[in-house]
Amino acid sequence: MADFTSLLRPSTFDSVVGQEHLCNANASLRRLCESGSLGHSLFYGPPGCGKTTIARVIAKVMDLPFYECNATSLKVEQLRKIFDQYKNALQKPLIFIDEVHRLAKNQQEVLLPVMETNSVLVIGASTENPFFSLTAAMRSRSLLFELKPISLDALNTLLEKALGSASLTVDDEARAYLLGSCGGDARGMLKLLEFAGALEENIRLETLHSLRPNAQSGGSSEAGVHYDLASAMIKSIRGSDADAAIYYLARLIEGGEPPEFIARRLVILASEDVGNANPQALTLCTSTMTSVKMIGYPESRIILAQAVIYLCASPKSNSAYMAINSAQEAVRSGNLIDIPKNIQQQNEGYLYPHDFGGWVEQAYLSQPLHFVDLREIGYEKKMKVWLEALTQTKS
């Protein structure tokens, strides 16, 4: 049985399939690597998108010894052994750490001194953005690169190479399923082909279905539909159409979309589109995100459905979204005003509101600025009434 993952693993940037934004001749990552200037880096992206492959290419291009570790089983003694081996060497090793977001704090602390002296090159990889889980000290020493799901065209190129190397054939239906059911995961596609090829030389859709009954992640064999479905669900919730939103949720689930991906989109929507019209929406969706990560399918579908219906039935307000956009635009445009002395850290002339029954008139801006426009919707209406009452008191 052919091991396509090993057989087709690229050894140069030009032979990497997909990730052109990192591997083409003008890409910053490649240019830094080829000039020998690449620093410690963190790769994040979905499974099977080439994180380990690119790390191996970097080691070859920079002519560095390659050590592959996994944070879930990595021991500090292993790291120290590598450090000691290259302590006085002219050549530094490349230490590749998969699942880098799982590094314990003490493991990160052991890496910091050698990262600071650049006596090793550390590259971490994760399916999650590792910046959220690593210490500030490690983040500040690292570059961050995002990898995308492999496109259908790139997957098709890889599939052709695999078929040619093993004298296998596929019909149109089988090809479409191989490409679409992996959801941008090149390794997932090659593994499915590998096991199907062990059963027959002319691979049929029926055989593929017997090995992988459902799509692995992306949700569709058509380019862009993965994102179209997520967009349709979000827009249906924004429009308070519960039936449409649940339908698109079902499409995403049946397509194998990870529950964490869906939950993250719901958390964003809860703040962007519901906001203070129903502040509880953000709390519910944050709980949803935590729950589905711990539980997984099939039960996560119920939790997601509850959140979707709740969001559909919630009053909508984008005032927080509009307010922060407006304020950021003002700052970017150079509207940087002085901070009044009474609210600087010295507290010169500061009036403590609690000493005045909860509110007291004083300056918080050195010149008038206005960004927040509350709507008369849901709970936000109560907030608007309360703030307007303070304004009237002030006048």
Beta strands, then each sheet from edge to edge (+ up, - down):
strand 1: 41-44
strand 2: 66-70
strand 3: 94-98
strand 4: 121-126
strand 5: 143-146
strand 6: 169-170
strand 7: 202-203
sheet 1: 2+ 3+ 4+ 1+ 5+
sheet 2: 6+ 7+
end
